[in-house]
């Protein structure tokens, strides 16, 4: 399903998780992630998931601290779907504070508390 040129990879680790009541009896799972992304340096992001254990949607808000000392913010959204025992495939879109838009395709793994994938440019 990849479209657009691949611009790099991301690799995040879950740091904390908070659960709270959501709309219509749902549970909001809020996870703080940290790691690195090609061309973005150190990345810190808070992602809020809503839905069930098999699939749902999420919103993301984060900051990248670039190697040159600059910072870059991003706000996005995406979907997740189960790919087996405690694993999920994700697809997301993010609007960056420098005007660019990027797309991500990844996989989350509960056992390793990891979220890894590929970033793509969007026109």
N, C-alpha and C positions, 0 to 999 in steps of 0.2 A: 504494500500500500504506500510505499515511499514515493513522494513527489517532491521536487525541488532538490537542489544539490546538498548532499551531506556536508556539514561544516564541522563536525566533531562528535565527541562522545561526552557523556556525563556519568559520574559515579558518585552516588550519595549513600550515606549511612543515616538511619533513623536515630535521633538523639532522645527525643521525648515524645510521648503520646498522651493526649487528653481526650476523654469521651464525655459528651454532654447530650441532653435531649435535643432533638431536631424537630422539624416540621412534620406533622401528620404521624406522630409516633416513631419517627426515625431516630437514629443515633448519629450524631456528628462525631467523626474521628478526626482529630486535628493532630498532625504529625509535624515535628520540626526535623528537617533534613539538613545535613551539611556535607560538603564534598567539593569536587572540582568538576569543571566542564571546559573542554577545549576552547581556548580563546576567551574564556571568562574568568579564569583564575579560581579563587576560593568563592564558593557559593553557599549561601544560607537561605533556606526557604521554609515557609510554613504552608502546609497543604491541608485543606479541609475536605474530607471525603464524606459523601452522603449516599446512602443506598444500602444494599445488603452485602453479605460476604461474597456473593458471586459476581455482582456487577453494580455499577453506579457512576456517579459523576464526582468531580472535584474542582475546587478553585485553588489557585496558587498565588502567593505573593512572596517575592524574594529580592535579594540583593546580591550582586556579584562584585567582588573586589578584584579588579583587574591587576595584572602584573605591573602595569605602569603607574599604579597608585590611584587611579580613578575608580569610581563606583558607578554601578549601573543597576537600576531597579527594573523589575518586571512584574506584570500582573497577567495571569492567564487562567485557563480552564481546560478540563479534559474529561476523559472517560477511562474506566478500568473494567476489565472482565477477567474472570477466573481462567487460569490455564492449568489447573490441577491443584494438588494439595499445597495450600498456603502460597500460591504464586498467582500473580496477576499481570496481565499485559495492559499497558497504558498508552494512550494517545493524547497529546496535548498541544495547545497553541498558547504563545505568550507574546504580549506586546511589551517591548523594551522602551526604557526612557529615552533612548537615542533615536527612536522612531522606527527601528527595525522590528520585524515580526519573525519569530522562529517557531518551528514545530518540533515536537519530540515524540519519539517512539521508544518505549522502554519496557522493562520487566521488573516487578517488585518481588522480593523473596522474604517471607517472614522469618525463616530459620536464620538467615544471615543478616537480617534487618537492612537489606540493601535495595537500592533502586538504581538500575543501570540502563543505559540506552544510547541512542543516536539522536543528534540534533540536525535539523534541516533548515535551510533558508526558505523564506516565503517571499513571494513578490507582492 
